[in-house]
Amino acid sequence: MRRAGRTTALLVALGAVLAVLGAGPAQAAGYRYWSFWEGSGSGWTYATQGPSLVRPDDGAVQGFRFSVSEDSQDSAKPRRAAEFTKICADTPAKDGTKRIALVIDPGTAADAPAGETPPAPRTACARVAPDASAAEALASVAKPLRYSSDAMLCAIAGYPGSGCGEQVSGDGNNSGSGSGSGYGTPGASASVSASPAGSAASSASGGSGGGPSAGVLVGVGAVLLLGIAAVVQARRRRG
């Protein structure tokens, strides 16, 4: 009876290990939103402030990209080069103003809300007042803009037609509204930071992208070792 009990315990431990290790990593949730980028000769850098706070100098390049992403680390960049001289080639300098090159990328069909088709990416050269913000430069060339009640940028040139920073499950389906912290985070103020890795995004992704944690694996491993030790001890007693 004792041997049968030990054998059962071992089988239970092995079953737990197989169940944990066999489970694939969970699909992390992301958010569908417009991210904000700053361009240079080396490419695109995720902005650390929202467009309402950034006051770019003459000759700057600013980018906006609509996509689904978990956080700033995997956010899609604008698919046009940050080339001020090319974008503003037909907009001559003028005293008392500055020129800001803008890249507006509505993303792909895979990132679009249900029933909507993203327009083609485009560029524009905004000639604005010397103290104008990036948001004001965008408004001068890409109306209508739409903002949420807490100042998050929801739509550029009318796209998308509805919604604002929806949380999207790993299979691409909407699963609710976001509530993170910082610019780019759904449900947050556009004047704080530029990272969608706020509290909601972090909890939605599970921190490490899903799958069993190290603590769980260690615990299951300990149970397995105890079961093996019990079997070895039983064999010694039989011998």
C-alpha positions as CSV (number, residue, x, y, z in Angstrom):
1,M,0.0,0.0,0.0
2,R,2.9,2.3,0.9
3,R,4.5,1.7,-2.5
4,A,1.3,2.3,-4.3
5,G,0.8,5.6,-2.5
6,R,4.3,6.8,-3.3
7,T,3.9,5.8,-6.9
8,T,0.6,7.8,-7.1
9,A,2.4,10.8,-5.6
10,L,5.1,10.6,-8.2
11,L,2.6,10.3,-11.0
12,V,0.8,13.4,-9.7
13,A,4.0,15.4,-9.5
14,L,4.9,14.3,-13.1
15,G,1.5,15.3,-14.3
16,A,1.9,18.8,-12.7
17,V,5.2,19.3,-14.4
18,L,3.9,18.3,-17.8
19,A,0.8,20.5,-17.4
20,V,2.9,23.6,-16.6
21,L,5.6,23.0,-19.2
22,G,3.2,21.9,-21.9
23,A,1.1,25.1,-21.5
24,G,2.2,27.5,-24.3
25,P,3.0,31.2,-23.4
26,A,-0.2,33.2,-23.0
27,Q,-0.9,35.7,-25.7
28,A,-0.3,39.2,-24.3
29,A,-2.8,42.0,-24.8
30,G,-1.8,45.2,-26.5
31,Y,-3.3,48.6,-27.3
32,R,-4.4,50.2,-30.6
33,Y,-3.3,53.8,-30.6
34,W,-1.3,56.6,-32.3
35,S,2.3,56.6,-31.1
36,F,4.5,59.7,-31.4
37,W,8.1,59.7,-32.7
38,E,11.0,62.1,-33.2
39,G,13.1,61.7,-36.3
40,S,16.7,62.2,-37.1
41,G,19.4,61.1,-39.5
42,S,19.7,57.8,-37.6
43,G,16.0,57.0,-37.8
44,W,13.1,57.2,-35.4
45,T,13.1,57.5,-31.6
46,Y,10.0,57.0,-29.4
47,A,9.2,60.4,-28.0
48,T,9.6,60.9,-24.2
49,Q,6.9,63.6,-24.1
50,G,3.6,64.1,-25.8
51,P,3.2,66.3,-28.9
52,S,1.4,69.0,-26.9
53,L,4.6,69.5,-24.8
54,V,7.2,69.1,-27.5
55,R,8.1,72.4,-29.3
56,P,10.4,71.3,-32.1
57,D,13.0,73.6,-33.7
58,D,12.9,74.6,-37.3
59,G,14.1,71.6,-39.4
60,A,12.7,68.9,-37.0
61,V,10.9,65.8,-38.1
62,Q,8.0,64.4,-36.1
63,G,6.3,61.1,-36.8
64,F,2.9,59.5,-35.9
65,R,2.2,55.8,-36.3
66,F,-1.1,54.0,-35.7
67,S,-0.6,50.3,-34.6
68,V,-1.3,47.7,-32.0
69,S,1.5,47.2,-29.5
70,E,2.1,46.2,-25.9
71,D,4.5,48.9,-25.0
72,S,7.1,51.3,-26.4
73,Q,9.6,48.5,-26.9
74,D,7.5,46.8,-29.5
75,S,5.7,49.8,-31.0
76,A,5.8,50.0,-34.8
77,K,7.8,52.9,-36.2
78,P,6.6,55.2,-39.1
79,R,7.3,53.6,-42.4
80,R,8.7,56.7,-44.1
81,A,12.2,58.1,-43.7
82,A,12.8,61.1,-41.4
83,E,14.1,63.3,-44.3
84,F,13.4,67.0,-43.6
85,T,14.9,68.3,-46.8
86,K,12.8,66.0,-48.9
87,I,9.5,66.5,-47.0
88,C,9.9,70.3,-46.9
89,A,11.5,70.7,-50.3
90,D,8.5,72.6,-51.7
91,T,7.9,74.7,-48.6
92,P,10.3,77.6,-48.5
93,A,11.5,79.2,-45.2
94,K,9.7,82.3,-44.1
95,D,10.7,84.9,-41.5
96,G,8.8,84.6,-38.3
97,T,7.9,81.0,-38.8
98,K,9.5,77.5,-38.6
99,R,9.1,74.4,-40.7
100,I,8.3,71.0,-39.2
101,A,8.4,67.9,-41.3
102,L,5.7,65.4,-40.4
103,V,5.3,61.7,-41.2
104,I,1.8,60.3,-40.7
105,D,1.5,56.6,-40.9
106,P,-2.0,55.1,-40.3
107,G,-0.6,51.6,-40.1
108,T,-1.6,48.3,-41.7
109,A,-5.0,46.6,-42.2
110,A,-4.0,44.2,-39.4
111,D,-3.9,47.1,-37.0
112,A,-7.1,48.8,-38.2
113,P,-10.3,48.6,-36.1
114,A,-13.0,46.3,-37.5
115,G,-14.7,47.7,-40.6
116,E,-12.0,50.4,-41.2
117,T,-9.3,50.7,-43.9
118,P,-6.2,52.7,-43.1
119,P,-5.3,55.5,-45.5
120,A,-1.9,55.5,-47.1
121,P,1.1,56.9,-45.2
122,R,1.9,60.5,-46.1
123,T,4.2,63.3,-45.3
124,A,3.6,67.0,-44.8
125,C,5.5,70.2,-44.1
126,A,4.0,72.4,-41.5
127,R,4.9,76.1,-41.4
128,V,4.0,77.3,-38.0
129,A,4.8,80.0,-35.4
130,P,8.2,79.8,-33.8
131,D,6.8,78.6,-30.4
132,A,4.3,76.1,-31.9
133,S,4.1,72.6,-30.5
134,A,4.2,69.4,-32.4
135,A,0.5,69.0,-31.8
136,E,-0.2,72.4,-33.3
137,A,2.0,71.6,-36.3
138,L,0.0,68.4,-36.8
139,A,-3.3,70.2,-36.6
140,S,-2.2,72.6,-39.3
141,V,-1.8,69.9,-41.9
142,A,-3.9,66.9,-40.8
143,K,-7.4,68.0,-39.6
144,P,-9.7,66.8,-38.3
145,L,-7.9,65.6,-35.1
146,R,-9.8,63.9,-32.4
147,Y,-8.9,63.8,-28.7
148,S,-10.3,61.9,-25.7
149,S,-11.6,63.7,-22.7
150,D,-8.2,63.3,-21.0
151,A,-6.3,64.7,-24.0
152,M,-5.1,61.5,-25.6
153,L,-4.8,61.8,-29.4
154,C,-7.4,59.4,-30.9
155,A,-7.6,60.2,-34.6
156,I,-5.5,62.0,-37.2
157,A,-7.2,63.3,-40.4
158,G,-10.3,61.5,-39.2
159,Y,-8.7,58.1,-38.8
160,P,-9.8,56.0,-37.1
161,G,-13.4,57.1,-37.2
162,S,-14.2,55.8,-33.7
163,G,-12.5,54.4,-30.6
164,C,-9.5,55.5,-28.7
165,G,-6.7,53.3,-27.3
166,E,-8.7,50.1,-27.2
167,Q,-7.2,47.1,-25.5
168,V,-6.7,44.3,-28.0
169,S,-6.3,40.7,-27.1
170,G,-3.5,38.5,-28.4
171,D,-5.7,37.2,-31.3
172,G,-6.4,40.8,-32.5
173,N,-9.9,41.1,-31.0
174,N,-11.0,44.1,-28.9
175,S,-11.2,43.2,-25.2
176,G,-12.0,46.5,-23.6
177,S,-10.7,50.0,-23.0
178,G,-7.2,50.8,-21.8
179,S,-6.4,52.7,-18.6
180,G,-2.6,53.0,-18.4
181,S,-0.5,56.0,-17.5
182,G,1.4,58.3,-19.8
183,Y,1.1,59.6,-23.4
184,G,0.6,56.8,-25.8
185,T,-1.0,54.8,-23.1
186,P,-4.7,54.4,-23.8
187,G,-6.8,56.4,-21.4
188,A,-4.0,58.7,-20.3
189,S,-3.1,62.3,-20.7
190,A,-1.2,63.2,-23.8
191,S,0.9,65.6,-21.8
192,V,2.7,63.2,-19.5
193,S,5.1,60.7,-21.0
194,A,5.4,58.8,-24.3
195,S,5.5,55.2,-23.1
196,P,2.5,52.8,-23.4
197,A,4.2,50.7,-20.7
198,G,2.0,52.1,-18.0
199,S,0.3,50.1,-15.2
200,A,-2.5,48.7,-17.4
201,A,-0.2,47.7,-20.3
202,S,2.3,46.0,-17.9
203,S,-0.4,44.0,-16.2
204,A,-2.0,43.1,-19.5
205,S,1.2,41.6,-20.8
206,G,2.0,39.8,-17.6
207,G,5.4,41.5,-17.3
208,S,7.2,38.8,-19.3
209,G,4.9,38.1,-22.1
210,G,3.1,35.2,-20.5
211,G,3.9,31.6,-19.7
212,P,4.9,30.0,-16.4
213,S,6.9,32.1,-14.0
214,A,10.2,31.0,-12.6
215,G,8.7,30.6,-9.1
216,V,6.1,28.2,-10.4
217,L,8.7,26.1,-12.2
218,V,10.9,25.9,-9.1
219,G,8.0,24.9,-7.0
220,V,6.9,22.1,-9.4
221,G,10.5,21.0,-9.7
222,A,10.7,20.7,-5.9
223,V,7.6,18.5,-5.8
224,L,9.0,16.3,-8.5
225,L,12.3,15.8,-6.6
226,L,10.3,14.8,-3.5
227,G,8.4,12.3,-5.5
228,I,11.6,10.8,-6.9
229,A,13.2,10.7,-3.5
230,A,10.2,8.8,-2.1
231,V,10.4,6.1,-4.9
232,V,14.2,5.7,-4.3
233,Q,13.6,5.3,-0.6
234,A,10.9,2.7,-1.2
235,R,13.2,0.7,-3.4
236,R,16.0,0.7,-0.8
237,R,13.6,-0.6,1.8
238,R,12.5,-3.4,-0.5
239,G,16.1,-4.3,-1.1
